Amino acid sequence: MSEVILFLMKCIYFMLPAYFANMAPVIVKRVNFLVYPVDLGREMNKKPLFGRNKTFRGLFFGILFAVIVSYLQFVGYKTGFSSGISFFSYNNWLVFGFLMGTGALAGDLVKSFFKRRIGINPGSKFIPFDQSDFVIGASIFIMPVFALTWNIFLTSLVLSFVLDILVNHAAFYLKIRSEKW
């Protein structure tokens, strides 16, 4: 396998907990648990801090999904299944998953904060930030425990943007989504 393809696979694998944390709020949106807005309805200049769609349910399940994925990465590494596409051993899987999940969702909250300030409605497109907020947040949070290089960060950022476009277009053509973006 070429070194470039292997590096791309490692970057995707590294970001899996953040990807799942980012998807979790959508996956569990019908779960009737912790359905309270993170901003508790607070406003700044008569605009919500984050909006009612950013809930404690999303935070809880996002972090939980990231921790579970990180644990599976740890098991995969220990069994040799994924050691060839891992940047590290995942011995600190709980810390890694927690930081990746928390960081991914923090990145999403920061983006939502700015969307509210400039008048973009919840759910409305905010390209390229919709595709990059969680990668930036996860990367910042993971830095204390993983020596994230610029190469890994920038590659993960670009890959996440491209993968988001590909997945959304595929979902549109499979009639899972009503729009390509």
CNS distance restraints for C-alpha pairs under 8 A (distance, minus, plus):
assign (resid   1 and name CA) (resid   5 and name CA) 6.88 0.50 0.50
assign (resid   1 and name CA) (resid   6 and name CA) 6.64 0.50 0.50
assign (resid   2 and name CA) (resid   6 and name CA) 6.24 0.50 0.50
assign (resid   3 and name CA) (resid   7 and name CA) 6.04 0.50 0.50
assign (resid   4 and name CA) (resid   8 and name CA) 6.24 0.50 0.50
assign (resid   5 and name CA) (resid   9 and name CA) 6.17 0.50 0.50
assign (resid   6 and name CA) (resid  10 and name CA) 6.16 0.50 0.50
assign (resid   6 and name CA) (resid  85 and name CA) 6.89 0.50 0.50
assign (resid   7 and name CA) (resid  11 and name CA) 6.23 0.50 0.50
assign (resid   7 and name CA) (resid  85 and name CA) 7.90 0.50 0.50
assign (resid   8 and name CA) (resid  12 and name CA) 6.33 0.50 0.50
assign (resid   8 and name CA) (resid 155 and name CA) 7.39 0.50 0.50
assign (resid   8 and name CA) (resid 159 and name CA) 7.93 0.50 0.50
assign (resid   9 and name CA) (resid  13 and name CA) 6.05 0.50 0.50
assign (resid   9 and name CA) (resid  85 and name CA) 6.43 0.50 0.50
assign (resid  10 and name CA) (resid  14 and name CA) 5.88 0.50 0.50
assign (resid  10 and name CA) (resid  85 and name CA) 4.78 0.50 0.50
assign (resid  10 and name CA) (resid  86 and name CA) 5.73 0.50 0.50
assign (resid  10 and name CA) (resid  87 and name CA) 6.61 0.50 0.50
assign (resid  11 and name CA) (resid  15 and name CA) 6.30 0.50 0.50
assign (resid  11 and name CA) (resid 152 and name CA) 6.29 0.50 0.50
assign (resid  11 and name CA) (resid 155 and name CA) 7.03 0.50 0.50
assign (resid  11 and name CA) (resid 156 and name CA) 5.60 0.50 0.50
assign (resid  12 and name CA) (resid  16 and name CA) 6.29 0.50 0.50
assign (resid  12 and name CA) (resid 156 and name CA) 6.68 0.50 0.50
assign (resid  12 and name CA) (resid 159 and name CA) 7.50 0.50 0.50
assign (resid  13 and name CA) (resid  85 and name CA) 6.97 0.50 0.50
assign (resid  13 and name CA) (resid  86 and name CA) 6.99 0.50 0.50
assign (resid  14 and name CA) (resid  86 and name CA) 6.89 0.50 0.50
assign (resid  14 and name CA) (resid  87 and name CA) 7.13 0.50 0.50
assign (resid  15 and name CA) (resid  19 and name CA) 6.22 0.50 0.50
assign (resid  15 and name CA) (resid 100 and name CA) 7.97 0.50 0.50
assign (resid  15 and name CA) (resid 135 and name CA) 7.58 0.50 0.50
assign (resid  15 and name CA) (resid 156 and name CA) 7.26 0.50 0.50
assign (resid  16 and name CA) (resid  20 and name CA) 6.19 0.50 0.50
assign (resid  16 and name CA) (resid  66 and name CA) 7.72 0.50 0.50
assign (resid  16 and name CA) (resid  69 and name CA) 7.02 0.50 0.50
assign (resid  16 and name CA) (resid  70 and name CA) 7.93 0.50 0.50
assign (resid  17 and name CA) (resid  21 and name CA) 6.07 0.50 0.50
assign (resid  17 and name CA) (resid  65 and name CA) 7.10 0.50 0.50
assign (resid  17 and name CA) (resid  66 and name CA) 4.12 0.50 0.50
assign (resid  17 and name CA) (resid  67 and name CA) 6.97 0.50 0.50
assign (resid  17 and name CA) (resid  69 and name CA) 5.47 0.50 0.50
assign (resid  17 and name CA) (resid  70 and name CA) 5.97 0.50 0.50
assign (resid  17 and name CA) (resid  97 and name CA) 6.14 0.50 0.50
assign (resid  17 and name CA) (resid 100 and name CA) 6.10 0.50 0.50
assign (resid  17 and name CA) (resid 101 and name CA) 6.33 0.50 0.50
assign (resid  18 and name CA) (resid  22 and name CA) 6.03 0.50 0.50
assign (resid  18 and name CA) (resid  66 and name CA) 6.24 0.50 0.50
assign (resid  18 and name CA) (resid 100 and name CA) 5.34 0.50 0.50
assign (resid  18 and name CA) (resid 101 and name CA) 5.42 0.50 0.50
assign (resid  18 and name CA) (resid 103 and name CA) 7.83 0.50 0.50
assign (resid  18 and name CA) (resid 104 and name CA) 5.45 0.50 0.50
assign (resid  18 and name CA) (resid 134 and name CA) 6.71 0.50 0.50
assign (resid  18 and name CA) (resid 135 and name CA) 6.85 0.50 0.50
assign (resid  18 and name CA) (resid 138 and name CA) 6.32 0.50 0.50
assign (resid  19 and name CA) (resid  23 and name CA) 6.28 0.50 0.50
assign (resid  19 and name CA) (resid 104 and name CA) 7.99 0.50 0.50
assign (resid  19 and name CA) (resid 134 and name CA) 7.82 0.50 0.50
assign (resid  20 and name CA) (resid  24 and name CA) 5.85 0.50 0.50
assign (resid  20 and name CA) (resid  62 and name CA) 6.93 0.50 0.50
assign (resid  20 and name CA) (resid  65 and name CA) 5.94 0.50 0.50
assign (resid  20 and name CA) (resid  66 and name CA) 5.89 0.50 0.50
assign (resid  20 and name CA) (resid  69 and name CA) 7.57 0.50 0.50
assign (resid  21 and name CA) (resid  25 and name CA) 7.62 0.50 0.50
assign (resid  21 and name CA) (resid  61 and name CA) 7.39 0.50 0.50
assign (resid  21 and name CA) (resid  62 and name CA) 3.90 0.50 0.50
assign (resid  21 and name CA) (resid  63 and name CA) 5.88 0.50 0.50
assign (resid  21 and name CA) (resid  64 and name CA) 7.69 0.50 0.50
assign (resid  21 and name CA) (resid  65 and name CA) 5.71 0.50 0.50
assign (resid  21 and name CA) (resid  66 and name CA) 5.21 0.50 0.50
assign (resid  21 and name CA) (resid 100 and name CA) 7.91 0.50 0.50
assign (resid  21 and name CA) (resid 101 and name CA) 5.13 0.50 0.50
assign (resid  21 and name CA) (resid 104 and name CA) 6.55 0.50 0.50
assign (resid  21 and name CA) (resid 105 and name CA) 6.93 0.50 0.50
assign (resid  22 and name CA) (resid  62 and name CA) 6.46 0.50 0.50
assign (resid  22 and name CA) (resid 101 and name CA) 7.79 0.50 0.50
assign (resid  22 and name CA) (resid 104 and name CA) 6.35 0.50 0.50
assign (resid  22 and name CA) (resid 105 and name CA) 6.53 0.50 0.50
assign (resid  22 and name CA) (resid 108 and name CA) 8.00 0.50 0.50
assign (resid  22 and name CA) (resid 134 and name CA) 6.60 0.50 0.50
assign (resid  23 and name CA) (resid  27 and name CA) 6.34 0.50 0.50
assign (resid  23 and name CA) (resid  62 and name CA) 7.41 0.50 0.50
assign (resid  24 and name CA) (resid  28 and name CA) 6.10 0.50 0.50
assign (resid  24 and name CA) (resid  58 and name CA) 6.64 0.50 0.50
assign (resid  24 and name CA) (resid  61 and name CA) 6.00 0.50 0.50
assign (resid  24 and name CA) (resid  62 and name CA) 4.94 0.50 0.50
assign (resid  24 and name CA) (resid  65 and name CA) 6.72 0.50 0.50
assign (resid  25 and name CA) (resid  29 and name CA) 5.83 0.50 0.50
assign (resid  25 and name CA) (resid  57 and name CA) 7.22 0.50 0.50
assign (resid  25 and name CA) (resid  58 and name CA) 4.26 0.50 0.50
assign (resid  25 and name CA) (resid  59 and name CA) 7.43 0.50 0.50
assign (resid  25 and name CA) (resid  61 and name CA) 6.78 0.50 0.50
assign (resid  25 and name CA) (resid  62 and name CA) 6.30 0.50 0.50
assign (resid  26 and name CA) (resid  58 and name CA) 7.91 0.50 0.50
assign (resid  28 and name CA) (resid  57 and name CA) 7.99 0.50 0.50
assign (resid  28 and name CA) (resid  58 and name CA) 7.49 0.50 0.50
assign (resid  28 and name CA) (resid  61 and name CA) 7.50 0.50 0.50
assign (resid  29 and name CA) (resid  58 and name CA) 7.75 0.50 0.50
assign (resid  33 and name CA) (resid  57 and name CA) 6.04 0.50 0.50
assign (resid  34 and name CA) (resid  55 and name CA) 7.16 0.50 0.50
assign (resid  34 and name CA) (resid  56 and name CA) 5.39 0.50 0.50
assign (resid  34 and name CA) (resid  57 and name CA) 4.60 0.50 0.50
assign (resid  35 and name CA) (resid  55 and name CA) 5.78 0.50 0.50
assign (resid  35 and name CA) (resid  56 and name CA) 6.29 0.50 0.50
assign (resid  35 and name CA) (resid  57 and name CA) 5.55 0.50 0.50
assign (resid  36 and name CA) (resid  40 and name CA) 6.87 0.50 0.50
assign (resid  36 and name CA) (resid  52 and name CA) 7.60 0.50 0.50
assign (resid  36 and name CA) (resid  55 and name CA) 5.18 0.50 0.50
assign (resid  36 and name CA) (resid  56 and name CA) 5.76 0.50 0.50
assign (resid  36 and name CA) (resid  57 and name CA) 7.30 0.50 0.50
assign (resid  37 and name CA) (resid  41 and name CA) 6.54 0.50 0.50
assign (resid  37 and name CA) (resid  51 and name CA) 7.03 0.50 0.50
assign (resid  37 and name CA) (resid  52 and name CA) 4.94 0.50 0.50
assign (resid  37 and name CA) (resid  53 and name CA) 6.64 0.50 0.50
assign (resid  37 and name CA) (resid  54 and name CA) 5.53 0.50 0.50
assign (resid  37 and name CA) (resid  55 and name CA) 4.19 0.50 0.50
assign (resid  37 and name CA) (resid  56 and name CA) 6.28 0.50 0.50
assign (resid  38 and name CA) (resid  50 and name CA) 7.50 0.50 0.50
assign (resid  38 and name CA) (resid  52 and name CA) 7.68 0.50 0.50
assign (resid  38 and name CA) (resid  54 and name CA) 5.86 0.50 0.50
assign (resid  38 and name CA) (resid  55 and name CA) 4.96 0.50 0.50
assign (resid  38 and name CA) (resid  56 and name CA) 5.56 0.50 0.50
assign (resid  39 and name CA) (resid  48 and name CA) 7.59 0.50 0.50
assign (resid  39 and name CA) (resid  49 and name CA) 6.00 0.50 0.50
assign (resid  39 and name CA) (resid  50 and name CA) 6.14 0.50 0.50
assign (resid  39 and name CA) (resid  51 and name CA) 7.14 0.50 0.50
assign (resid  39 and name CA) (resid  52 and name CA) 7.76 0.50 0.50
assign (resid  39 and name CA) (resid  54 and name CA) 7.85 0.50 0.50
assign (resid  41 and name CA) (resid  48 and name CA) 6.65 0.50 0.50
assign (resid  41 and name CA) (resid  49 and name CA) 7.79 0.50 0.50
assign (resid  41 and name CA) (resid  51 and name CA) 7.50 0.50 0.50
assign (resid  41 and name CA) (resid  52 and name CA) 7.16 0.50 0.50
assign (resid  42 and name CA) (resid  48 and name CA) 5.97 0.50 0.50
assign (resid  42 and name CA) (resid  49 and name CA) 6.18 0.50 0.50
assign (resid  43 and name CA) (resid  47 and name CA) 5.05 0.50 0.50
assign (resid  43 and name CA) (resid  48 and name CA) 4.19 0.50 0.50
assign (resid  43 and name CA) (resid  49 and name CA) 5.23 0.50 0.50
assign (resid  44 and name CA) (resid  48 and name CA) 6.23 0.50 0.50
assign (resid  44 and name CA) (resid  49 and name CA) 6.10 0.50 0.50
assign (resid  47 and name CA) (resid 116 and name CA) 6.50 0.50 0.50
assign (resid  47 and name CA) (resid 117 and name CA) 7.08 0.50 0.50
assign (resid  48 and name CA) (resid  52 and name CA) 7.98 0.50 0.50
assign (resid  48 and name CA) (resid 116 and name CA) 6.67 0.50 0.50
assign (resid  49 and name CA) (resid 112 and name CA) 7.92 0.50 0.50
assign (resid  49 and name CA) (resid 113 and name CA) 5.57 0.50 0.50
assign (resid  49 and name CA) (resid 116 and name CA) 6.93 0.50 0.50
assign (resid  50 and name CA) (resid  54 and name CA) 6.43 0.50 0.50
assign (resid  50 and name CA) (resid 109 and name CA) 6.44 0.50 0.50
assign (resid  50 and name CA) (resid 112 and name CA) 5.28 0.50 0.50
assign (resid  50 and name CA) (resid 113 and name CA) 4.94 0.50 0.50
assign (resid  50 and name CA) (resid 116 and name CA) 6.69 0.50 0.50
assign (resid  51 and name CA) (resid 112 and name CA) 7.57 0.50 0.50
assign (resid  51 and name CA) (resid 116 and name CA) 7.63 0.50 0.50
assign (resid  51 and name CA) (resid 122 and name CA) 7.06 0.50 0.50
assign (resid  53 and name CA) (resid 122 and name CA) 7.30 0.50 0.50
assign (resid  54 and name CA) (resid  58 and name CA) 6.76 0.50 0.50
assign (resid  54 and name CA) (resid 109 and name CA) 7.49 0.50 0.50
assign (resid  55 and name CA) (resid  59 and name CA) 6.56 0.50 0.50
assign (resid  56 and name CA) (resid  60 and name CA) 5.96 0.50 0.50
assign (resid  57 and name CA) (resid  61 and name CA) 6.08 0.50 0.50
assign (resid  58 and name CA) (resid  62 and name CA) 5.66 0.50 0.50
assign (resid  59 and name CA) (resid  63 and name CA) 6.10 0.50 0.50
assign (resid  59 and name CA) (resid 102 and name CA) 7.60 0.50 0.50
assign (resid  59 and name CA) (resid 105 and name CA) 6.70 0.50 0.50
assign (resid  60 and name CA) (resid  64 and name CA) 6.11 0.50 0.50
assign (resid  61 and name CA) (resid  65 and name CA) 5.86 0.50 0.50
assign (resid  62 and name CA) (resid  66 and name CA) 6.25 0.50 0.50
assign (resid  62 and name CA) (resid 101 and name CA) 5.98 0.50 0.50
assign (resid  62 and name CA) (resid 102 and name CA) 7.71 0.50 0.50
assign (resid  62 and name CA) (resid 105 and name CA) 7.20 0.50 0.50
assign (resid  63 and name CA) (resid  67 and name CA) 6.18 0.50 0.50
assign (resid  63 and name CA) (resid  97 and name CA) 7.31 0.50 0.50
assign (resid  63 and name CA) (resid  98 and name CA) 5.91 0.50 0.50
assign (resid  63 and name CA) (resid 100 and name CA) 7.88 0.50 0.50
assign (resid  63 and name CA) (resid 101 and name CA) 4.42 0.50 0.50
assign (resid  63 and name CA) (resid 102 and name CA) 5.85 0.50 0.50
assign (resid  64 and name CA) (resid  68 and name CA) 6.18 0.50 0.50
assign (resid  64 and name CA) (resid  98 and name CA) 7.76 0.50 0.50
assign (resid  64 and name CA) (resid 101 and name CA) 7.64 0.50 0.50
assign (resid  65 and name CA) (resid  69 and name CA) 6.13 0.50 0.50
assign (resid  65 and name CA) (resid 101 and name CA) 7.62 0.50 0.50
assign (resid  66 and name CA) (resid  70 and name CA) 6.06 0.50 0.50
assign (resid  66 and name CA) (resid  97 and name CA) 4.95 0.50 0.50
assign (resid  66 and name CA) (resid  98 and name CA) 6.62 0.50 0.50
assign (resid  66 and name CA) (resid 100 and name CA) 6.68 0.50 0.50
assign (resid  66 and name CA) (resid 101 and name CA) 4.99 0.50 0.50
assign (resid  67 and name CA) (resid  71 and name CA) 6.13 0.50 0.50
assign (resid  67 and name CA) (resid  93 and name CA) 7.24 0.50 0.50
assign (resid  67 and name CA) (resid  94 and name CA) 5.94 0.50 0.50
assign (resid  67 and name CA) (resid  96 and name CA) 7.53 0.50 0.50
assign (resid  67 and name CA) (resid  97 and name CA) 4.02 0.50 0.50
assign (resid  67 and name CA) (resid  98 and name CA) 5.64 0.50 0.50
assign (resid  67 and name CA) (resid 101 and name CA) 7.22 0.50 0.50
assign (resid  68 and name CA) (resid  72 and name CA) 6.27 0.50 0.50
assign (resid  68 and name CA) (resid  97 and name CA) 7.35 0.50 0.50
assign (resid  69 and name CA) (resid  73 and name CA) 6.19 0.50 0.50
assign (resid  69 and name CA) (resid  97 and name CA) 7.23 0.50 0.50
assign (resid  70 and name CA) (resid  74 and name CA) 6.23 0.50 0.50
assign (resid  70 and name CA) (resid  90 and name CA) 7.36 0.50 0.50
assign (resid  70 and name CA) (resid  93 and name CA) 5.34 0.50 0.50
assign (resid  70 and name CA) (resid  94 and name CA) 7.03 0.50 0.50
assign (resid  70 and name CA) (resid  96 and name CA) 6.82 0.50 0.50
assign (resid  70 and name CA) (resid  97 and name CA) 5.00 0.50 0.50
assign (resid  71 and name CA) (resid  75 and name CA) 6.27 0.50 0.50
assign (resid  71 and name CA) (resid  90 and name CA) 7.84 0.50 0.50
assign (resid  71 and name CA) (resid  93 and name CA) 5.53 0.50 0.50
assign (resid  71 and name CA) (resid  94 and name CA) 6.95 0.50 0.50
assign (resid  71 and name CA) (resid  97 and name CA) 7.57 0.50 0.50
assign (resid  72 and name CA) (resid  76 and name CA) 5.98 0.50 0.50
assign (resid  73 and name CA) (resid  77 and name CA) 6.03 0.50 0.50
assign (resid  73 and name CA) (resid  82 and name CA) 7.27 0.50 0.50
assign (resid  73 and name CA) (resid  90 and name CA) 6.81 0.50 0.50
assign (resid  73 and name CA) (resid  93 and name CA) 7.83 0.50 0.50
assign (resid  74 and name CA) (resid  78 and name CA) 6.16 0.50 0.50
assign (resid  74 and name CA) (resid  89 and name CA) 6.73 0.50 0.50
assign (resid  74 and name CA) (resid  90 and name CA) 4.80 0.50 0.50
assign (resid  74 and name CA) (resid  91 and name CA) 6.50 0.50 0.50
assign (resid  74 and name CA) (resid  93 and name CA) 6.17 0.50 0.50
assign (resid  75 and name CA) (resid  79 and name CA) 6.10 0.50 0.50
assign (resid  76 and name CA) (resid  80 and name CA) 6.09 0.50 0.50
assign (resid  76 and name CA) (resid  81 and name CA) 4.88 0.50 0.50
assign (resid  76 and name CA) (resid  82 and name CA) 5.00 0.50 0.50
assign (resid  76 and name CA) (resid  83 and name CA) 6.95 0.50 0.50
assign (resid  77 and name CA) (resid  81 and name CA) 6.00 0.50 0.50
assign (resid  77 and name CA) (resid  82 and name CA) 4.98 0.50 0.50
assign (resid  77 and name CA) (resid  83 and name CA) 4.49 0.50 0.50
assign (resid  77 and name CA) (resid  86 and name CA) 7.28 0.50 0.50
assign (resid  77 and name CA) (resid  89 and name CA) 6.24 0.50 0.50
assign (resid  77 and name CA) (resid  90 and name CA) 7.27 0.50 0.50
assign (resid  78 and name CA) (resid  83 and name CA) 7.40 0.50 0.50
assign (resid  78 and name CA) (resid  89 and name CA) 7.62 0.50 0.50
assign (resid  80 and name CA) (resid  84 and name CA) 7.71 0.50 0.50
assign (resid  82 and name CA) (resid  86 and name CA) 6.36 0.50 0.50
assign (resid  83 and name CA) (resid  89 and name CA) 7.53 0.50 0.50
assign (resid  90 and name CA) (resid  96 and name CA) 7.49 0.50 0.50
assign (resid  92 and name CA) (resid  96 and name CA) 6.05 0.50 0.50
assign (resid  93 and name CA) (resid  97 and name CA) 5.82 0.50 0.50
assign (resid  94 and name CA) (resid  98 and name CA) 6.01 0.50 0.50
assign (resid  95 and name CA) (resid  99 and name CA) 6.01 0.50 0.50
assign (resid  96 and name CA) (resid 100 and name CA) 6.00 0.50 0.50
assign (resid  96 and name CA) (resid 142 and name CA) 6.89 0.50 0.50
assign (resid  96 and name CA) (resid 145 and name CA) 7.53 0.50 0.50
assign (resid  97 and name CA) (resid 101 and name CA) 5.93 0.50 0.50
assign (resid  98 and name CA) (resid 102 and name CA) 5.90 0.50 0.50
assign (resid  99 and name CA) (resid 103 and name CA) 5.70 0.50 0.50
assign (resid  99 and name CA) (resid 138 and name CA) 6.85 0.50 0.50
assign (resid  99 and name CA) (resid 141 and name CA) 5.59 0.50 0.50
assign (resid  99 and name CA) (resid 142 and name CA) 5.70 0.50 0.50
assign (resid 100 and name CA) (resid 104 and name CA) 5.95 0.50 0.50
assign (resid 100 and name CA) (resid 138 and name CA) 4.65 0.50 0.50
assign (resid 100 and name CA) (resid 139 and name CA) 7.36 0.50 0.50
assign (resid 100 and name CA) (resid 141 and name CA) 6.60 0.50 0.50
assign (resid 100 and name CA) (resid 142 and name CA) 6.14 0.50 0.50
assign (resid 101 and name CA) (resid 105 and name CA) 6.26 0.50 0.50
assign (resid 101 and name CA) (resid 138 and name CA) 6.80 0.50 0.50
assign (resid 102 and name CA) (resid 106 and name CA) 5.96 0.50 0.50
assign (resid 102 and name CA) (resid 138 and name CA) 7.11 0.50 0.50
assign (resid 102 and name CA) (resid 141 and name CA) 7.57 0.50 0.50
assign (resid 103 and name CA) (resid 107 and name CA) 6.07 0.50 0.50
assign (resid 103 and name CA) (resid 134 and name CA) 6.95 0.50 0.50
assign (resid 103 and name CA) (resid 136 and name CA) 7.95 0.50 0.50
assign (resid 103 and name CA) (resid 137 and name CA) 4.40 0.50 0.50
assign (resid 103 and name CA) (resid 138 and name CA) 3.93 0.50 0.50
assign (resid 103 and name CA) (resid 139 and name CA) 7.16 0.50 0.50
assign (resid 103 and name CA) (resid 140 and name CA) 6.91 0.50 0.50
assign (resid 103 and name CA) (resid 141 and name CA) 5.08 0.50 0.50
assign (resid 103 and name CA) (resid 142 and name CA) 7.54 0.50 0.50
assign (resid 104 and name CA) (resid 108 and name CA) 6.45 0.50 0.50
assign (resid 104 and name CA) (resid 133 and name CA) 7.18 0.50 0.50
assign (resid 104 and name CA) (resid 134 and name CA) 3.88 0.50 0.50
assign (resid 104 and name CA) (resid 135 and name CA) 6.14 0.50 0.50
assign (resid 104 and name CA) (resid 136 and name CA) 7.34 0.50 0.50
assign (resid 104 and name CA) (resid 137 and name CA) 4.85 0.50 0.50
assign (resid 104 and name CA) (resid 138 and name CA) 4.45 0.50 0.50
assign (resid 105 and name CA) (resid 109 and name CA) 6.20 0.50 0.50
assign (resid 105 and name CA) (resid 134 and name CA) 6.20 0.50 0.50
assign (resid 105 and name CA) (resid 137 and name CA) 7.19 0.50 0.50
assign (resid 105 and name CA) (resid 138 and name CA) 7.90 0.50 0.50
assign (resid 106 and name CA) (resid 110 and name CA) 6.19 0.50 0.50
assign (resid 106 and name CA) (resid 134 and name CA) 7.41 0.50 0.50
assign (resid 106 and name CA) (resid 137 and name CA) 5.95 0.50 0.50
assign (resid 106 and name CA) (resid 138 and name CA) 7.99 0.50 0.50
assign (resid 107 and name CA) (resid 111 and name CA) 6.30 0.50 0.50
assign (resid 107 and name CA) (resid 133 and name CA) 4.82 0.50 0.50
assign (resid 107 and name CA) (resid 134 and name CA) 4.85 0.50 0.50
assign (resid 107 and name CA) (resid 135 and name CA) 7.53 0.50 0.50
assign (resid 107 and name CA) (resid 136 and name CA) 6.43 0.50 0.50
assign (resid 107 and name CA) (resid 137 and name CA) 4.15 0.50 0.50
assign (resid 107 and name CA) (resid 138 and name CA) 7.24 0.50 0.50
assign (resid 108 and name CA) (resid 112 and name CA) 6.18 0.50 0.50
assign (resid 108 and name CA) (resid 130 and name CA) 7.92 0.50 0.50
assign (resid 108 and name CA) (resid 133 and name CA) 5.45 0.50 0.50
assign (resid 108 and name CA) (resid 134 and name CA) 5.65 0.50 0.50
assign (resid 108 and name CA) (resid 137 and name CA) 7.62 0.50 0.50
assign (resid 109 and name CA) (resid 113 and name CA) 6.07 0.50 0.50
assign (resid 110 and name CA) (resid 114 and name CA) 6.46 0.50 0.50
assign (resid 110 and name CA) (resid 133 and name CA) 7.89 0.50 0.50
assign (resid 111 and name CA) (resid 115 and name CA) 6.13 0.50 0.50
assign (resid 111 and name CA) (resid 129 and name CA) 6.95 0.50 0.50
assign (resid 111 and name CA) (resid 130 and name CA) 7.78 0.50 0.50
assign (resid 111 and name CA) (resid 133 and name CA) 6.44 0.50 0.50
assign (resid 112 and name CA) (resid 116 and name CA) 6.16 0.50 0.50
assign (resid 112 and name CA) (resid 122 and name CA) 7.69 0.50 0.50
assign (resid 113 and name CA) (resid 117 and name CA) 6.41 0.50 0.50
assign (resid 114 and name CA) (resid 118 and name CA) 6.33 0.50 0.50
assign (resid 115 and name CA) (resid 119 and name CA) 6.08 0.50 0.50
assign (resid 115 and name CA) (resid 120 and name CA) 4.93 0.50 0.50
assign (resid 115 and name CA) (resid 121 and name CA) 7.13 0.50 0.50
assign (resid 115 and name CA) (resid 122 and name CA) 7.86 0.50 0.50
assign (resid 115 and name CA) (resid 126 and name CA) 7.70 0.50 0.50
assign (resid 116 and name CA) (resid 120 and name CA) 5.75 0.50 0.50
assign (resid 116 and name CA) (resid 121 and name CA) 6.83 0.50 0.50
assign (resid 116 and name CA) (resid 122 and name CA) 7.89 0.50 0.50
assign (resid 120 and name CA) (resid 124 and name CA) 6.46 0.50 0.50
assign (resid 120 and name CA) (resid 126 and name CA) 7.89 0.50 0.50
assign (resid 125 and name CA) (resid 130 and name CA) 7.04 0.50 0.50
assign (resid 125 and name CA) (resid 181 and name CA) 7.66 0.50 0.50
assign (resid 126 and name CA) (resid 130 and name CA) 5.59 0.50 0.50
assign (resid 127 and name CA) (resid 131 and name CA) 6.93 0.50 0.50
assign (resid 128 and name CA) (resid 132 and name CA) 6.41 0.50 0.50
assign (resid 128 and name CA) (resid 161 and name CA) 7.52 0.50 0.50
assign (resid 129 and name CA) (resid 133 and name CA) 5.34 0.50 0.50
assign (resid 131 and name CA) (resid 160 and name CA) 6.50 0.50 0.50
assign (resid 131 and name CA) (resid 161 and name CA) 5.09 0.50 0.50
assign (resid 131 and name CA) (resid 164 and name CA) 6.40 0.50 0.50
assign (resid 132 and name CA) (resid 136 and name CA) 6.23 0.50 0.50
assign (resid 132 and name CA) (resid 157 and name CA) 6.17 0.50 0.50
assign (resid 132 and name CA) (resid 160 and name CA) 6.90 0.50 0.50
assign (resid 132 and name CA) (resid 161 and name CA) 6.47 0.50 0.50
assign (resid 133 and name CA) (resid 137 and name CA) 6.18 0.50 0.50
assign (resid 134 and name CA) (resid 138 and name CA) 5.93 0.50 0.50
assign (resid 135 and name CA) (resid 139 and name CA) 5.95 0.50 0.50
assign (resid 135 and name CA) (resid 156 and name CA) 7.30 0.50 0.50
assign (resid 135 and name CA) (resid 157 and name CA) 6.22 0.50 0.50
assign (resid 135 and name CA) (resid 160 and name CA) 7.60 0.50 0.50
assign (resid 136 and name CA) (resid 140 and name CA) 6.24 0.50 0.50
assign (resid 136 and name CA) (resid 157 and name CA) 7.55 0.50 0.50
assign (resid 137 and name CA) (resid 141 and name CA) 6.27 0.50 0.50
assign (resid 138 and name CA) (resid 142 and name CA) 6.04 0.50 0.50
assign (resid 139 and name CA) (resid 143 and name CA) 6.31 0.50 0.50
assign (resid 139 and name CA) (resid 148 and name CA) 7.40 0.50 0.50
assign (resid 139 and name CA) (resid 153 and name CA) 6.98 0.50 0.50
assign (resid 142 and name CA) (resid 146 and name CA) 5.96 0.50 0.50
assign (resid 142 and name CA) (resid 148 and name CA) 7.81 0.50 0.50
assign (resid 143 and name CA) (resid 147 and name CA) 6.03 0.50 0.50
assign (resid 143 and name CA) (resid 148 and name CA) 6.04 0.50 0.50
assign (resid 148 and name CA) (resid 152 and name CA) 6.51 0.50 0.50
assign (resid 148 and name CA) (resid 153 and name CA) 6.71 0.50 0.50
assign (resid 149 and name CA) (resid 153 and name CA) 6.22 0.50 0.50
assign (resid 150 and name CA) (resid 154 and name CA) 5.86 0.50 0.50
assign (resid 151 and name CA) (resid 155 and name CA) 5.93 0.50 0.50
assign (resid 152 and name CA) (resid 156 and name CA) 5.94 0.50 0.50
assign (resid 153 and name CA) (resid 157 and name CA) 6.12 0.50 0.50
assign (resid 154 and name CA) (resid 158 and name CA) 6.23 0.50 0.50
assign (resid 155 and name CA) (resid 159 and name CA) 5.96 0.50 0.50
assign (resid 156 and name CA) (resid 160 and name CA) 5.90 0.50 0.50
assign (resid 157 and name CA) (resid 161 and name CA) 6.36 0.50 0.50
assign (resid 158 and name CA) (resid 162 and name CA) 6.27 0.50 0.50
assign (resid 159 and name CA) (resid 163 and name CA) 5.87 0.50 0.50
assign (resid 160 and name CA) (resid 164 and name CA) 5.93 0.50 0.50
assign (resid 161 and name CA) (resid 165 and name CA) 6.46 0.50 0.50
assign (resid 162 and name CA) (resid 166 and name CA) 6.24 0.50 0.50
assign (resid 163 and name CA) (resid 167 and name CA) 5.94 0.50 0.50
assign (resid 164 and name CA) (resid 168 and name CA) 6.03 0.50 0.50
assign (resid 165 and name CA) (resid 169 and name CA) 6.05 0.50 0.50
assign (resid 165 and name CA) (resid 180 and name CA) 7.81 0.50 0.50
assign (resid 165 and name CA) (resid 181 and name CA) 6.88 0.50 0.50
assign (resid 166 and name CA) (resid 170 and name CA) 6.06 0.50 0.50
assign (resid 167 and name CA) (resid 171 and name CA) 6.07 0.50 0.50
assign (resid 168 and name CA) (resid 172 and name CA) 6.13 0.50 0.50
assign (resid 168 and name CA) (resid 177 and name CA) 7.40 0.50 0.50
assign (resid 168 and name CA) (resid 179 and name CA) 7.94 0.50 0.50
assign (resid 168 and name CA) (resid 180 and name CA) 5.52 0.50 0.50
assign (resid 168 and name CA) (resid 181 and name CA) 5.90 0.50 0.50
assign (resid 169 and name CA) (resid 173 and name CA) 6.25 0.50 0.50
assign (resid 169 and name CA) (resid 179 and name CA) 7.95 0.50 0.50
assign (resid 169 and name CA) (resid 180 and name CA) 4.80 0.50 0.50
assign (resid 169 and name CA) (resid 181 and name CA) 7.05 0.50 0.50
assign (resid 170 and name CA) (resid 174 and name CA) 6.04 0.50 0.50
assign (resid 171 and name CA) (resid 175 and name CA) 6.07 0.50 0.50
assign (resid 171 and name CA) (resid 176 and name CA) 4.90 0.50 0.50
assign (resid 171 and name CA) (resid 177 and name CA) 5.39 0.50 0.50
assign (resid 171 and name CA) (resid 180 and name CA) 7.63 0.50 0.50
assign (resid 172 and name CA) (resid 176 and name CA) 5.73 0.50 0.50
assign (resid 172 and name CA) (resid 177 and name CA) 4.62 0.50 0.50
assign (resid 172 and name CA) (resid 178 and name CA) 5.96 0.50 0.50
assign (resid 172 and name CA) (resid 179 and name CA) 5.83 0.50 0.50
assign (resid 172 and name CA) (resid 180 and name CA) 5.34 0.50 0.50
assign (resid 173 and name CA) (resid 177 and name CA) 7.96 0.50 0.50
